[in-house]
Amino acid sequence: MKKILLLLLFTASLFCGCHRASLPEGVLNHDQMVDFLCEAYRLEAFYAVETRYNYDTLSPEWLRAYDDILQSQGITRAQVDTSLTYYARHPEQYSAIQQDVLARMGVTAS
């Protein structure tokens, strides 16, 4: 399960785009995606360092940490899955989301 979630997040991060039109039911809006992805990327960075990039040693606490993010933001795994699928099909919308994630995290393009 954890590998699937990582794969979904990684795959979704390869696509780019944003358009703030109405979204299908169950899809997180631009701001919700930015909030979720910022926290998810922070979590992944923390565990990458803690496990020395050996994701096979991840404990169940790692997935519970994702659940904590979801709970704190009032969203579900199903909404994240639906949103990643939607934005993978709408890269123009996902690009703006990723740009806002980078800006919020203080990452600048070189």
Residue pairs with C-beta under 8 A, 6 or more apart in sequence:
1 63
2 55
2 58
2 62
2 63
3 55
5 63
5 66
6 44
6 55
8 80
8 81
8 84
9 37
9 40
9 44
9 84
11 84
11 88
12 84
12 87
12 88
12 94
13 37
13 98
15 87
15 88
15 91
15 94
15 95
16 91
16 92
16 94
16 95
16 98
17 87
17 90
17 91
17 92
17 93
17 94
17 95
17 96
17 97
18 30
18 92
18 93
18 94
18 95
18 96
18 97
18 99
18 100
19 90
19 92
19 93
19 96
20 29
20 30
20 93
23 29
23 86
24 82
24 86
26 78
26 79
26 82
26 83
27 79
27 82
27 83
27 86
27 87
28 36
28 75
28 79
28 80
28 83
30 93
30 96
30 97
30 100
32 73
32 75
32 83
33 83
33 87
33 97
34 97
34 100
34 101
34 104
35 73
36 69
36 70
36 73
36 75
36 80
37 97
37 98
37 101
38 101
38 104
38 105
39 69
39 72
39 73
40 66
40 69
41 101
41 105
42 105
43 62
43 65
43 66
43 69
47 55
47 58
47 62
47 65
48 55
51 57
51 58
70 76
70 77
70 80
87 93
87 94
87 97
88 94
102 108
102 109
